[in-house]
Amino acid sequence: MPTDYPDSDDLLRPREVAELFGVRPSTIARWARDGQLTSLRTPGGHRRYSRQEIRGLLAEDAAPDEAKQKLAEDAARLYDQGWSIRQVAAKFDHSYDAMRRILGMNVTLRNRGGTYTGTNHGNRT
């Protein structure tokens, strides 16, 4: 690993990087050993990470979250229009169970009779 490094203000400690990713510092060290992150070494042998590289990785991480959110919104819209969970799952190439979990976090699911779970909605028994 290179020993020359940019201005210390542009470098992050493993703890700081871990906080940004929501993982433990030991995970950051493992990612560096595995080549997923590029670390620089201080004269004392401590790892430091480029702020610019970490920003780029965080931006890449945000894109899948946005795509997942869009999928969830689109799936919920179709489900609210009367599509079944199986139809929505097929539309988005997901398993029934995965789509049920996605929809369950975004809408109130209907039971098999087409009524909403947990409410009476005027049905007489």
Order of alpha helices (4+ residues) and beta strands (2+ residues): beta-alpha-alpha-beta-beta-alpha-alpha-alpha
